[in-house]
């Protein structure tokens, strides 16, 4: 049996136990402590923290997320860090409301009810909850889907649905050529088959009590968590301005336009802009469109971006460009929310 140690987090004054065979982030999830996180693969730096005391080691991480100078100073990525002593760790990014108030991580069994193409490379996968009887999550969060027949292999996808109907779930999944899960969506996976999930994860959620306008920037399957937030805003009567910019290549890559329009009509101040990088031809009537990269269009249209909360979800290059934009616009980091899935999670 692995030795157990105690980790103390400051400045939040939270303590927990961690065994030597689990990462500090996984130990936190196990005990209902929701630390900031993103890729959970040591590549995005969302869980970067400072070790003040104790013996820890990091495995398999990107130096882009935590460079050598930072590790020499004591910075670590909690998703790749193991404790071998009692430790004191300073959290650099945290949400006090979420730390002990998030939804518990659960193993969930579902049944596939539909697999429907949305575009040439994005499909909607709809599931009915089988076990447990209730699945608690927040709009905008994501889950790990366990790949059938491949032990311990998962892919991360955002929920498009909301907690108002937690027994029926929807994921929007982009199919990548040669992808393990994508291949199954085209062949072996069928309605009626079981599918296991673990979650929810992520901080791509609307925070209670906040009043700033919301700017949503999405691309590809990043439509899913944004759609979840829009559905949630409509259901709850959220009284905050929301502006949604969706990046795609052509009009053929757009989907859920009718629902977005209907949801927007129920939100006090809402706009949707299709940002098409290649062609603006054949666009359905009534859709606002601009030609160019989504981040360039946001920069042109949002001169006061620093006075908004920005939600980002899409392919890593888009998220990287959007984060560079928020930095250049001096958006405070606690007003930027994103889940950046790395390449293994995209297939």
N, C-alpha and C positions, 0 to 999 in steps of 0.2 A: 504494500500500500504506500502511495506517495506521501511524503511529508506535507504537513499543512502549516501555512504561515499566515500572519495577520497583516493586512494592508490598511493603512490609514490614509484617507484622502483629505487634503486641505485645498482651499480654505473652507470646505463644506462640512468638515467634522463628521465624516462617515467612515465606519470601519467595516471590514468584511474579511472572510477567510478565503485563501486561495491555496490549492494544492500544486505541487511542483509539475504535474502533468497537464495543467490547463493554463491558458493565457489569462492574464489579469482581466481582460475584457470579457472573456467567456465566464470567468468566475463571477464577475459583476452581473452578467445576464442571469446566471443561475440563481442569484440571490435577490433578483428584482431591482438591481441598481442599474439605471439606464444612463451609461456614460455616452458622451458624444462619440460617434463612429460613422464610418462611411463604407469603404470597400471591404474592410476586415481582412485585407491581404497585405498590409504594410506598404500601400502604394499611394494613399491619398492624404495622409497627415491629419485627418479629422480627429483622431484620438491621441495626438501628440501631447505628452505630458512631461513633467520634470520629476526625476527621482531625487528626493532630498536626503533619503537615508535608506540603506538596505542593499542587498545583493540581488541583482536581476541580470537576465540575459535576453537579448533579442535574436530571433531567428528569421531568416529569409525576408528581408525588407528592402525597399527601394531607397537608394541614397537621395533620390529626388524628394522623397517624403521626409527623410530625416538624414541630413548629411553628416559627414564625419566630424566636422566641428561641433555640430549640435550634440552628437552622441558623446563626444569628449566632455561636453559641459553637463551631461546627465539627462538629456532629452531622450525619450523613448516613445515608441508606438505601442500602445497598450494591447493592440490586437496581435502583436507578435512578441510580447514580453512575458517571460516566466519569472516568478519570484522564488528565490532560494534562501530567503531570510525574511524576518519581519521588515516591512517597508513603510516609508512615508512618501507619498506621491502628491505633487501639486498638480491639480487639474487646471489646464490653461483655457479650455473651452468647456463650458457646462451650462445647462439650463436647470436652475434650481427647481422649477416646477416639474420637470421631467425626471429628475434624478431618482426620486422615490415614488413618482406618481404615474409612471408609464404603464402600458399594458404588459402583462407577464409574457415571457417567451414560452410558446407552447409547441408541442408536436401535434400536428393536425392531419386527419385523414379526410380525403374528399373523393368525390366521384365526378369524372368529367361529364358535363352535360352537352357541351357544344364546342367545336373548333371551327371558327369562321374567319375567312380571309377579309381583312380590312383594306389592304393595298396589295401590291405585288409581293411585298416582303414582310408585312406585319399581319399577324393573326390575333384574333380575340379567343382566349381560352376561358370558358366559363365552367365553374365547379359548384357542386352542392356539398355542403358540410356533412360529413358522416360522423366523425368523432373528434373532439368532444361535441356536446350539444350546442355550446356557445363558443365563439371565437372573438376575443376582444382585441380590437386594434383601433388605430386612429387614421382618419383620412390622410392619404399621402404616404403611408408606410409601405414597406416591402417585405417579402418573404423569401426564404430559400425553398426552391422546389427540388425534391429528391428525385434524381433521374432513375426511372425504373430499370432494374437489372444491373445497376452500377453502384455497388456499395460505397457509401460515404461520398458520393459525387453529387454536388448540388449546383444549381444556378439561381441567381438572385433576380427577382422580377418584382416590379411595383404593382400594388393593387390599384385597380381603376374604380373599384366600388367603395362604398362608405359603410360605417358601422350601423346605419339605419336598417340594413338587412345583412347581418353578419353570417347568415347561413348560405348565402349565394355570393360567390366571389368571381371576380373577373380579372384576368391579366392580359395585357397587350404585349405581345412578344415579337421582336424582330428576328427574322430568320436569316442567319448568316450561312453562306456557302460552306459546307463541310462541318457545320456545327452539330455536336452530338444531340442536343435536344431538338434542334431544328429538323434534323433528319427524322426523328421520331414523330414530329408534328405532321410530316408529310407521309408517314408510313404506318408505324405500329400503334400510335396513340389514337384511340377512338372513343366516342361517347360511350359511357357505361363503365369505362375502366377506372380503377382507383389511382389516386395520385396523392402522395404525402408531401406536407409542407412543414416548415419550421419558421416561426416568427411570432409577432411582427418585429421588424427592425426599422431603424431610421428616424430622423428628426425633421423630415420634410412635412411638417404639420403646422397648421395655423394655430398660433398661440393665443390663448384666452386673454382678454384684457388689452390686447394691442390695438392700436387705432390707425397706424400708418397705411397709406395706400399699398396695394400688393401688385407687384410686377411679376408675371409668370413667363418664364422663358423655357420653351420645350423644343424637342426635335426627335424624330423617329419614335421609338416606343416610349420616350419620355412624355408622350401624351398621357400615359396611364395615371401617374400620380397627380398631374395637373387636372385631368378629368375628375379624379377623385375629390380634389379640393373644390372644383367648381360645383360638383354634385352636392358636396357637403355645404358649401356656401348657400346654395339654393334651398336646400332642405332646412337649414337653420336660420335663414333670414339674415345672414351676415351683412352688416351695414358698413362695409368698407369698399372703397373703389378698387376694382380689379381690372388689370390690363394684361391680356394674354397674347404673347408673340410666339408663333410656332414656325420653326424653320424646316423647310423641305426643298426638294429640287424642283418639282413641277406640281401642277394641280392634281395629277394622278396619285401623288403621295399624301394627299389630304384626306381625312376621314373624320367621321363623327361631326361634320359641320352642322347638320340640322340640330343635333342635341346641344352643341355648343351655343348656337343661336337661341335655342329655347331656354337654356340655363341662364344665359346672359340677360334675357328679358326679365328674369326674376331677381336679378342682382341690381341694386340701386344704381351703381355707376360701373358699367362694364364695356370693354371693347376687345375685339379679336382682330388680329392682323396676321394674315398668312404671309410669311417671308420666303419667297421663292428664289433660289439661287440661280436657276437655269432658265426657266420659261414661265411667263405669266399667262400663257394661252389657255383657253378652254376652262377658265375658272367659272364655277357656278355663280349665278347672279346673286348680288347682295353680300358678297364676301369682300372685305377690305384686304387688298393685297399690295405689297411693295416688293420690288425686285432687289435682291442682294442677300448678303449673309445676315442671319438673324441678329447677331450682336451689333453689326453696323447699323441696322434699322433701329434697334433699341437705343443705341447711342444718339441717333438723330432725333428720336421721338421722346426721349426721357431726359431732358436737361437737368431735372432735379432728382436723379436716381438716388442720391444719398439720402433723400427724405422719403424713401420707400422701403418696404421689405421685399427682397428679391428671392424668388424660388426658381431653381435651375434643375432641369433633368433632361438628359439626352446622351448622345454618344460622348465619350471622353474628350475628343477635340472640341466639341461645342461647349462642354462644361468648362474646359480650360480657358477658352476664349472669353466666355461669360465671366469667369472669375477675374480674368485680367481686366475686363471692362469695369467690374465693380470696384476693383482696386484703384483703377485710374480715376473713377468717379468718386473716390473716397467714401464708399458705402461702408459703414461700420460692420465689422465681421459678424456681430451678433444680429445683424439684419439680413444676413445671407444664408439661405438654407438650400442644401443640395445633397443628393445621394449619387456618388460617382462610382458606377460599376466599372470594374476593369475588364479586360478582354475575355477571360474565361467565363465571366458571367453573361456575356452577350450571346452565347450559342445555346 
